[in-house]
Amino acid sequence: MSQIIDAVPTHYPNKILYGHQNISSHLQVMKITNIPHWYFERVVFPGEIRLFEAMPEAILEIYDGNGVTGVLCQQIACNTLRLQTFLNSNL
């Protein structure tokens, strides 16, 4: 399903499809905050795989939802999460 509300800004034509899987037993929140004029945030349930579009320079932040507040537990360069790379490492 396409989610237009947080679409990649049109002045970034080089968007790429990426994937992230929550392999923990806790709720996670994934965010991208290093791209100006764009806000991206999604909840990822345990075991869930999330596909998303972003630009190559984006950094994905993973917050662990264990407890009342989320704690930043990972920062991942989106280029390492390209769909082909993601599929090869999760098969």
C-alpha positions, -999 to 999 in steps of 0.1 A, spaced: 0 0 0 13 34 -9 14 61 18 13 95 2 13 115 35 50 111 40 61 108 3 97 116 -5 99 153 -16 97 158 -53 131 175 -54 147 142 -45 141 122 -77 166 94 -69 145 75 -43 152 38 -38 132 10 -22 146 -2 11 135 -28 37 138 -33 75 127 -62 96 121 -59 133 138 -91 146 133 -81 183 105 -90 206 97 -53 212 78 -27 192 102 -4 172 98 30 157 118 37 126 126 73 117 145 93 90 154 127 103 185 138 83 166 148 51 155 185 51 118 192 46 108 155 51 94 137 81 93 99 81 83 78 110 67 43 111 59 18 139 73 -17 132 59 -46 152 80 -77 162 86 -98 132 72 -73 108 90 -63 76 87 -27 64 94 -16 29 99 21 23 112 46 -2 140 70 7 170 87 -9 205 70 -8 219 95 18 191 88 43 199 74 78 174 51 93 171 55 131 156 26 151 140 33 184 132 4 208 97 7 222 105 -13 253 90 7 282 74 41 283 98 60 260 117 49 229 155 47 231 176 51 200 193 18 195 206 18 159 214 42 131 217 25 97 227 40 64 198 33 41 222 22 13 228 -10 33 191 -17 33 185 -16 -4 157 -41 -13 180 -65 -32 206 -64 -3 177 -68 22 162 -98 4 196 -116 0 203 -113 37 168 -124 48 164 -155 26 
